[in-house]
C-alpha cells in the first residue's frame, strides 16, 4: 500500500511539473545565484547580515564557484585574494 502511494505521488508530481519544468529550473537557478551572492558578498564589499551562518558554507560551495563566476560574466575569479581553483 505504501509503495502504491509513493508511486502515485511520484506520478502526479511529475505530471504537474511537466508543463512548468523550464520555469522551475529557471527559478531554481535564480535562487542558487542569489545564495552564491549572499555567501560571497563579504568578499565583494557588500555587508552580509548572515555572514556568521554563510561563512562555514564556503568550503562546500567552492566546487560551484567556478560555474557561478563564469555565469556571472567573469572570465576569472572577481576576487584577487580568492582565486578560483579552475582558473
The first five atom37 places (N, CA, C, CB, O) and aatype in JSON, in Angstrom:
{
  "aatype": [20, 20, 20, 20, 20, 20, 20, 20, 20, 20, 20, 20, 20, 20, 20, 20, 20, 20, 20, 20, 20, 20, 20, 20, 20, 20, 20, 20, 20, 20, 20, 20, 20, 20, 20, 20, 20, 20, 20, 20, 20, 20, 20, 20, 20, 20, 20, 20, 20, 20, 20, 20, 20, 20, 20, 20, 20, 20, 20, 20, 20, 20, 20, 20, 20, 20, 20, 20, 20, 20, 20, 20, 20, 20, 20, 20, 20, 20, 20, 20, 20, 20, 20, 20, 20, 20, 20],
  "atom_mask": [
    [1, 1, 1, 1, 1],
    [1, 1, 1, 1, 1],
    [1, 1, 1, 1, 1],
    [1, 1, 1, 1, 1],
    [1, 1, 1, 1, 1],
    [1, 1, 1, 1, 1],
    [1, 1, 1, 1, 1],
    [1, 1, 1, 1, 1],
    [1, 1, 1, 1, 1],
    [1, 1, 1, 1, 1],
    [1, 1, 1, 1, 1],
    [1, 1, 1, 1, 1],
    [1, 1, 1, 1, 1],
    [1, 1, 1, 1, 1],
    [1, 1, 1, 1, 1],
    [1, 1, 1, 1, 1],
    [1, 1, 1, 1, 1],
    [1, 1, 1, 1, 1],
    [1, 1, 1, 1, 1],
    [1, 1, 1, 1, 1],
    [1, 1, 1, 1, 1],
    [1, 1, 1, 1, 1],
    [1, 1, 1, 1, 1],
    [1, 1, 1, 1, 1],
    [1, 1, 1, 1, 1],
    [1, 1, 1, 1, 1],
    [1, 1, 1, 1, 1],
    [1, 1, 1, 1, 1],
    [1, 1, 1, 1, 1],
    [1, 1, 1, 1, 1],
    [1, 1, 1, 1, 1],
    [1, 1, 1, 1, 1],
    [1, 1, 1, 1, 1],
    [1, 1, 1, 1, 1],
    [1, 1, 1, 1, 1],
    [1, 1, 1, 1, 1],
    [1, 1, 1, 1, 1],
    [1, 1, 1, 1, 1],
    [1, 1, 1, 1, 1],
    [1, 1, 1, 1, 1],
    [1, 1, 1, 1, 1],
    [1, 1, 1, 1, 1],
    [1, 1, 1, 1, 1],
    [1, 1, 1, 1, 1],
    [1, 1, 1, 1, 1],
    [1, 1, 1, 1, 1],
    [1, 1, 1, 1, 1],
    [1, 1, 1, 1, 1],
    [1, 1, 1, 1, 1],
    [1, 1, 1, 1, 1],
    [1, 1, 1, 1, 1],
    [1, 1, 1, 1, 1],
    [1, 1, 1, 1, 1],
    [1, 1, 1, 1, 1],
    [1, 1, 1, 1, 1],
    [1, 1, 1, 1, 1],
    [1, 1, 1, 1, 1],
    [1, 1, 1, 1, 1],
    [1, 1, 1, 1, 1],
    [1, 1, 1, 1, 1],
    [1, 1, 1, 1, 1],
    [1, 1, 1, 1, 1],
    [1, 1, 1, 1, 1],
    [1, 1, 1, 1, 1],
    [1, 1, 1, 1, 1],
    [1, 1, 1, 1, 1],
    [1, 1, 1, 1, 1],
    [1, 1, 1, 1, 1],
    [1, 1, 1, 1, 1],
    [1, 1, 1, 1, 1],
    [1, 1, 1, 1, 1],
    [1, 1, 1, 1, 1],
    [1, 1, 1, 1, 1],
    [1, 1, 1, 1, 1],
    [1, 1, 1, 1, 1],
    [1, 1, 1, 1, 1],
    [1, 1, 1, 1, 1],
    [1, 1, 1, 1, 1],
    [1, 1, 1, 1, 1],
    [1, 1, 1, 1, 1],
    [1, 1, 1, 1, 1],
    [1, 1, 1, 1, 1],
    [1, 1, 1, 1, 1],
    [1, 1, 1, 1, 1],
    [1, 1, 1, 1, 1],
    [1, 1, 1, 1, 1],
    [1, 1, 1, 1, 1]
  ],
  "atom_positions": [
    [[0.83, -1.2, 0.0], [0.0, 0.0, 0.0], [0.87, 1.26, 0.0], [-0.94, 0.0, 1.21], [0.58, 2.22, -0.71]],
    [[1.93, 1.24, 0.81], [2.81, 2.39, 0.89], [3.54, 2.62, -0.43], [3.82, 2.2, 2.02], [3.71, 3.76, -0.86]],
    [[3.96, 1.54, -1.07], [4.62, 1.67, -2.37], [3.69, 2.24, -3.43], [5.15, 0.31, -2.83], [4.11, 3.03, -4.28]],
    [[2.42, 1.85, -3.37], [1.42, 2.38, -4.3], [1.24, 3.87, -4.11], [0.07, 1.65, -4.13], [1.17, 4.62, -5.09]],
    [[1.17, 4.31, -2.87], [1.03, 5.75, -2.58], [2.26, 6.53, -3.05], [0.81, 5.97, -1.08], [2.14, 7.63, -3.59]],
    [[3.44, 5.95, -2.84], [4.66, 6.62, -3.28], [4.71, 6.73, -4.8], [5.89, 5.87, -2.78], [5.07, 7.78, -5.33]],
    [[4.34, 5.67, -5.49], [4.36, 5.71, -6.96], [3.3, 6.68, -7.49], [4.14, 4.3, -7.54], [3.54, 7.38, -8.48]],
    [[2.13, 6.72, -6.86], [1.09, 7.69, -7.26], [1.57, 9.12, -7.02], [-0.22, 7.43, -6.49], [1.35, 10.0, -7.86]],
    [[2.2, 9.34, -5.89], [2.73, 10.67, -5.59], [3.79, 11.07, -6.62], [3.32, 10.71, -4.18], [3.8, 12.21, -7.09]],
    [[4.67, 10.15, -6.95], [5.71, 10.42, -7.94], [5.09, 10.73, -9.31], [6.67, 9.22, -8.05], [5.52, 11.65, -10.0]],
    [[4.08, 9.95, -9.71], [3.42, 10.17, -10.99], [2.76, 11.54, -11.05], [2.37, 9.08, -11.23], [2.95, 12.28, -12.02]],
    [[1.99, 11.9, -10.03], [1.29, 13.17, -10.06], [2.24, 14.36, -9.94], [0.27, 13.23, -8.94], [1.99, 15.42, -10.51]],
    [[3.33, 14.19, -9.21], [4.33, 15.25, -9.12], [4.97, 15.48, -10.48], [5.41, 14.91, -8.07], [5.1, 16.62, -10.92]],
    [[5.36, 14.41, -11.15], [5.97, 14.57, -12.47], [4.96, 15.09, -13.49], [6.57, 13.23, -12.95], [5.32, 15.87, -14.37]],
    [[3.71, 14.68, -13.39], [2.66, 15.18, -14.3], [2.46, 16.68, -14.1], [1.33, 14.42, -14.07], [2.32, 17.42, -15.08]],
    [[2.44, 17.12, -12.85], [2.25, 18.55, -12.57], [3.44, 19.36, -13.06], [2.04, 18.77, -11.06], [3.27, 20.43, -13.64]],
    [[4.65, 18.86, -12.82], [5.86, 19.6, -13.18], [6.14, 19.6, -14.67], [7.03, 19.02, -12.45], [6.94, 20.41, -15.14]],
    [[5.51, 18.72, -15.43], [5.79, 18.59, -16.85], [5.64, 19.91, -17.6], [4.87, 17.55, -17.46], [6.51, 20.26, -18.4]],
    [[4.59, 20.63, -17.36], [4.36, 21.89, -18.05], [5.18, 23.05, -17.51], [2.92, 22.24, -17.98], [5.34, 24.07, -18.19]],
    [[5.7, 22.9, -16.32], [6.41, 24.0, -15.67], [7.89, 23.72, -15.47], [5.77, 24.29, -14.34], [8.56, 24.44, -14.72]],
    [[8.41, 22.69, -16.12], [9.78, 22.27, -15.9], [10.78, 23.4, -16.16], [10.1, 21.08, -16.78], [11.7, 23.61, -15.36]],
    [[10.63, 24.11, -17.26], [11.55, 25.2, -17.6], [11.47, 26.33, -16.59], [11.25, 25.73, -19.02], [12.5, 26.88, -16.17]],
    [[10.27, 26.68, -16.19], [10.11, 27.76, -15.2], [10.68, 27.36, -13.84], [8.63, 28.12, -15.05], [11.3, 28.17, -13.16]],
    [[10.47, 26.12, -13.46], [11.01, 25.63, -12.18], [12.53, 25.62, -12.22], [10.48, 24.22, -11.86], [13.17, 26.0, -11.24]],
    [[13.12, 25.2, -13.35], [14.58, 25.18, -13.48], [15.14, 26.59, -13.41], [14.99, 24.5, -14.8], [16.15, 26.82, -12.74]],
    [[14.51, 27.54, -14.1], [14.97, 28.92, -14.09], [14.89, 29.52, -12.68], [14.14, 29.77, -15.08], [15.81, 30.23, -12.25]],
    [[13.82, 29.24, -11.99], [13.65, 29.75, -10.62], [14.7, 29.15, -9.69], [12.24, 29.44, -10.1], [15.25, 29.85, -8.83]],
    [[14.97, 27.87, -9.85], [16.0, 27.21, -9.03], [17.37, 27.84, -9.29], [16.04, 25.69, -9.33], [18.13, 28.06, -8.34]],
    [[17.69, 28.13, -10.55], [18.98, 28.76, -10.87], [19.07, 30.15, -10.28], [19.17, 28.82, -12.39], [20.13, 30.55, -9.79]],
    [[17.98, 30.91, -10.32], [17.99, 32.25, -9.73], [18.19, 32.19, -8.22], [16.68, 32.97, -10.05], [18.91, 33.02, -7.66]],
    [[17.57, 31.24, -7.57], [17.74, 31.08, -6.11], [19.18, 30.69, -5.79], [16.75, 30.02, -5.55], [19.75, 31.19, -4.83]],
    [[19.76, 29.79, -6.59], [21.15, 29.39, -6.36], [22.1, 30.56, -6.59], [21.53, 28.21, -7.29], [23.06, 30.74, -5.83]],
    [[21.85, 31.37, -7.62], [22.68, 32.56, -7.86], [22.59, 33.54, -6.7], [22.26, 33.24, -9.16], [23.61, 34.08, -6.26]],
    [[21.39, 33.76, -6.2], [21.22, 34.67, -5.07], [21.95, 34.14, -3.84], [19.73, 34.86, -4.77], [22.57, 34.9, -3.11]],
    [[21.86, 32.84, -3.62], [22.55, 32.24, -2.48], [24.06, 32.38, -2.6], [22.17, 30.76, -2.35], [24.74, 32.66, -1.61]],
    [[24.6, 32.2, -3.81], [26.05, 32.37, -4.01], [26.46, 33.82, -3.76], [26.45, 31.93, -5.44], [27.49, 34.07, -3.14]],
    [[25.66, 34.77, -4.24], [25.96, 36.18, -3.99], [25.91, 36.45, -2.49], [24.96, 37.1, -4.73], [26.76, 37.17, -1.97]],
    [[24.94, 35.9, -1.82], [24.83, 36.09, -0.37], [26.03, 35.49, 0.35], [23.54, 35.48, 0.15], [26.56, 36.09, 1.29]],
    [[26.45, 34.3, -0.07], [27.57, 33.63, 0.6], [28.89, 34.35, 0.37], [27.68, 32.19, 0.11], [29.72, 34.4, 1.27]],
    [[29.1, 34.92, -0.82], [30.36, 35.56, -1.15], [30.27, 37.09, -1.12], [30.83, 35.11, -2.51], [31.17, 37.76, -1.62]],
    [[29.22, 37.65, -0.54], [29.03, 39.1, -0.57], [30.08, 39.85, 0.23], [27.66, 39.44, -0.04], [30.45, 40.96, -0.15]],
    [[30.57, 39.29, 1.31], [31.6, 39.98, 2.1], [32.85, 40.21, 1.27], [31.94, 39.17, 3.36], [33.52, 41.23, 1.43]],
    [[33.17, 39.28, 0.39], [34.35, 39.44, -0.47], [34.14, 40.52, -1.51], [34.68, 38.12, -1.15], [35.11, 41.08, -2.02]],
    [[32.89, 40.81, -1.83], [32.58, 41.85, -2.8], [32.41, 43.21, -2.14], [31.33, 41.5, -3.58], [32.16, 44.2, -2.83]],
    [[32.52, 43.27, -0.83], [32.38, 44.53, -0.12], [30.95, 44.87, 0.25], [32.94, 45.62, -0.93], [30.66, 46.0, 0.65]],
    [[30.06, 43.91, 0.11], [28.65, 44.12, 0.46], [28.44, 43.58, 1.87], [27.69, 43.41, -0.57], [28.75, 42.42, 2.14]],
    [[27.92, 44.4, 2.78], [27.68, 43.89, 4.14], [26.71, 42.71, 4.12], [27.13, 45.01, 5.04], [25.67, 42.75, 3.46]],
    [[27.06, 41.69, 4.83], [26.26, 40.48, 4.86], [25.74, 40.24, 6.28], [27.07, 39.26, 4.35], [26.53, 39.9, 7.16]],
    [[24.46, 40.42, 6.51], [23.93, 40.2, 7.86], [23.96, 38.73, 8.27], [22.51, 40.72, 7.95], [23.83, 38.41, 9.45]],
    [[24.14, 37.84, 7.31], [24.15, 36.41, 7.6], [25.56, 35.82, 7.51], [23.24, 35.68, 6.64], [25.72, 34.61, 7.34]],
    [[26.57, 36.67, 7.64], [27.96, 36.22, 7.48], [28.29, 35.06, 8.42], [28.91, 37.37, 7.73], [28.97, 34.11, 8.01]],
    [[27.84, 35.13, 9.64], [28.14, 34.09, 10.61], [27.64, 32.73, 10.14], [27.51, 34.43, 11.97], [28.28, 31.71, 10.39]],
    [[26.5, 32.71, 9.45], [25.9, 31.45, 9.01], [26.46, 30.98, 7.67], [24.39, 31.6, 8.91], [26.56, 29.78, 7.43]],
    [[26.83, 31.92, 6.79], [27.3, 31.53, 5.46], [28.79, 31.26, 5.41], [26.96, 32.61, 4.47], [29.26, 30.62, 4.47]],
    [[29.56, 31.71, 6.38], [31.0, 31.53, 6.37], [31.38, 30.05, 6.38], [31.62, 32.23, 7.56], [32.32, 29.65, 5.69]],
    [[30.68, 29.25, 7.14], [31.02, 27.83, 7.2], [30.57, 27.06, 5.96], [30.39, 27.22, 8.42], [30.96, 25.91, 5.78]],
    [[29.75, 27.69, 5.09], [29.31, 27.03, 3.86], [30.28, 27.22, 2.7], [27.95, 27.55, 3.47], [30.19, 26.49, 1.71]],
    [[31.19, 28.17, 2.81], [32.09, 28.49, 1.7], [32.88, 27.27, 1.23], [33.04, 29.6, 2.1], [32.97, 27.07, 0.02]],
    [[33.47, 26.46, 2.11], [34.2, 25.29, 1.59], [33.33, 24.34, 0.76], [34.81, 24.52, 2.73], [33.81, 23.76, -0.21]],
    [[32.09, 24.16, 1.13], [31.23, 23.28, 0.35], [30.73, 23.94, -0.94], [30.05, 22.83, 1.2], [30.3, 23.24, -1.86]],
    [[30.77, 25.27, -1.02], [30.34, 25.97, -2.23], [31.48, 26.17, -3.24], [29.75, 27.31, -1.86], [31.23, 26.56, -4.37]],
    [[32.7, 25.9, -2.83], [33.84, 26.13, -3.73], [33.74, 25.37, -5.05], [35.1, 25.74, -3.03], [34.09, 25.95, -6.08]],
    [[33.29, 24.12, -5.09], [33.17, 23.45, -6.39], [32.2, 24.16, -7.35], [32.72, 22.03, -6.19], [32.38, 24.08, -8.57]],
    [[31.2, 24.84, -6.83], [30.24, 25.55, -7.67], [30.69, 26.97, -8.01], [28.88, 25.59, -6.99], [30.08, 27.63, -8.85]],
    [[31.74, 27.45, -7.35], [32.16, 28.84, -7.52], [32.6, 29.12, -8.95], [33.3, 29.17, -6.56], [32.29, 30.19, -9.49]],
    [[33.31, 28.19, -9.58], [33.78, 28.39, -10.96], [32.59, 28.56, -11.91], [34.67, 27.2, -11.4], [32.58, 29.48, -12.73]],
    [[31.61, 27.68, -11.81], [30.43, 27.79, -12.67], [29.71, 29.12, -12.43], [29.47, 26.61, -12.43], [29.22, 29.75, -13.37]],
    [[29.64, 29.52, -11.17], [28.91, 30.74, -10.84], [29.6, 31.98, -11.41], [28.77, 30.87, -9.33], [28.92, 32.82, -12.0]],
    [[30.93, 32.11, -11.25], [31.57, 33.33, -11.75], [31.6, 33.35, -13.27], [32.98, 33.45, -11.19], [31.61, 34.43, -13.86]],
    [[31.63, 32.17, -13.93], [31.52, 32.13, -15.39], [30.12, 32.59, -15.82], [31.81, 30.7, -15.93], [29.98, 33.35, -16.77]],
    [[29.11, 32.12, -15.11], [27.73, 32.5, -15.43], [27.49, 33.98, -15.18], [26.75, 31.68, -14.6], [26.72, 34.63, -15.89]],
    [[28.16, 34.53, -14.15], [28.01, 35.95, -13.84], [28.76, 36.84, -14.82], [28.51, 36.22, -12.43], [28.59, 38.06, -14.8]],
    [[29.58, 36.25, -15.7], [30.27, 37.03, -16.73], [31.72, 37.35, -16.41], [29.54, 38.29, -16.95], [32.35, 38.14, -17.11]],
    [[32.26, 36.76, -15.36], [33.66, 36.97, -15.01], [34.49, 35.84, -15.61], [33.84, 37.04, -13.46], [34.23, 34.66, -15.34]],
    [[35.48, 36.19, -16.42], [36.34, 35.17, -17.02], [37.18, 34.48, -15.96], [37.24, 35.8, -18.09], [37.34, 33.26, -15.99]],
    [[37.71, 35.26, -15.02], [38.47, 34.73, -13.9], [37.72, 35.09, -12.63], [39.94, 35.28, -13.87], [36.71, 35.8, -12.67]],
    [[38.22, 34.61, -11.51], [37.59, 34.94, -10.23], [37.61, 36.46, -10.02], [38.32, 34.23, -9.06], [38.64, 37.09, -10.25]],
    [[36.5, 37.05, -9.6], [36.46, 38.5, -9.41], [37.23, 38.97, -8.18], [35.02, 38.96, -9.31], [37.33, 40.18, -7.95]],
    [[37.76, 38.06, -7.39], [38.46, 38.42, -6.18], [39.95, 38.15, -6.33], [37.9, 37.67, -4.97], [40.34, 37.01, -6.61]],
    [[40.79, 39.16, -6.16], [42.23, 39.0, -6.31], [42.8, 38.04, -5.27], [42.92, 40.34, -6.21], [43.68, 37.24, -5.59]],
    [[42.32, 38.12, -4.08], [42.85, 37.33, -2.98], [42.13, 36.0, -2.78], [42.77, 38.13, -1.72], [42.44, 35.26, -1.85]],
    [[41.18, 35.7, -3.63], [40.4, 34.48, -3.53], [40.32, 33.84, -4.91], [38.98, 34.76, -2.97], [39.28, 33.95, -5.57]],
    [[41.38, 33.19, -5.36], [41.38, 32.66, -6.73], [40.48, 31.44, -6.87], [42.79, 32.3, -7.16], [40.24, 30.69, -5.92]],
    [[39.99, 31.28, -8.06], [39.19, 30.11, -8.39], [40.14, 28.93, -8.6], [38.3, 30.36, -9.66], [41.24, 29.11, -9.12]],
    [[39.74, 27.75, -8.21], [40.6, 26.58, -8.34], [40.79, 26.17, -9.81], [40.01, 25.42, -7.56], [41.78, 25.52, -10.14]],
    [[39.88, 26.55, -10.67], [39.94, 26.14, -12.08], [40.66, 27.16, -12.96], [38.55, 25.91, -12.62], [41.13, 26.82, -14.05]],
    [[40.76, 28.4, -12.51], [41.34, 29.46, -13.35], [42.8, 29.7, -13.03], [40.56, 30.76, -13.18], [43.44, 30.56, -13.64]]
  ]
}
